Amino acid sequence: GAVVSQHPSRVICKSGTSVKIECRSLDFQATTMFWYRQFPKQSLMLMATSNEGSKATYEQGVEKDKFLINHASLTLSTLTVTSAHPEDSSFYICSATGTVSDTQYFGPGTRLTVL
Amino acid sequence: SQELEQSPQSLIVQEGKNLTINCTSSKTLYGLYWYKQKYGEGLIFLMMLQKGGEEKSHEKITAKLDEKKQQSSLHITASQPSHAGIYLCGADIKSQGNLIFGKGTKLSVKP
């Protein structure tokens, strides 16, 4: 079955630094990737939708200059949290859909902790 | 307002008992996904339903999507401690691929 990986699975960084999270589709071409954020005890919140080769579409309230998304290839999308602050600490999850079906495959998530 | 209502919010059952979790939308669901999350871990995909009336089973877990494609239920038969976790439904309501999620149901199974 389709597999989506995320790296790193956990990251701890100091306030003010930038962190890059990678989302890869391992055995299919992901034309669209989604980035979600999960707050404690809450459901997932869609942050942005990215299509390969084009600019990401951000949801209302999500700062595009803070959460940089790049979808440079059909198998890789990256989310960079710039100038991270403790309130950015969260669980970030990506998902991907391919060209064959609409099924959305989720990555295992990345736990970000900003000190 | 929450477009995807999930109930109950939490559930405590005795081992061996059956249970049902519901996921309801006021809009047509183009795709309904059920996930399980163990604390601190990523989501585990359980099942996806797309057609009205569709039903899928995996081991002791059965998920159904109603004919109107606005409600789904997840049924666990003879629950085990290994079933404990947070169950999350996600739905595509705009047929554009991105999902919205319910708030999750925290399931505890007492031995």
HADDOCK unambig.tbl for C-alpha pairs under 7 A between the chains (distance, minus, plus):
assign (segid A and resid 34 and name CA) (segid B and resid 98 and name CA) 6.86 0.50 0.50
assign (segid A and resid 42 and name CA) (segid B and resid 103 and name CA) 5.91 0.50 0.50
assign (segid A and resid 43 and name CA) (segid B and resid 101 and name CA) 6.11 0.50 0.50
assign (segid A and resid 43 and name CA) (segid B and resid 102 and name CA) 6.28 0.50 0.50
assign (segid A and resid 43 and name CA) (segid B and resid 103 and name CA) 4.69 0.50 0.50
assign (segid A and resid 43 and name CA) (segid B and resid 104 and name CA) 6.53 0.50 0.50
assign (segid A and resid 44 and name CA) (segid B and resid 101 and name CA) 6.21 0.50 0.50
assign (segid A and resid 102 and name CA) (segid B and resid 97 and name CA) 6.63 0.50 0.50
assign (segid A and resid 108 and name CA) (segid B and resid 42 and name CA) 4.34 0.50 0.50
assign (segid A and resid 108 and name CA) (segid B and resid 43 and name CA) 6.17 0.50 0.50
assign (segid A and resid 109 and name CA) (segid B and resid 42 and name CA) 5.17 0.50 0.50
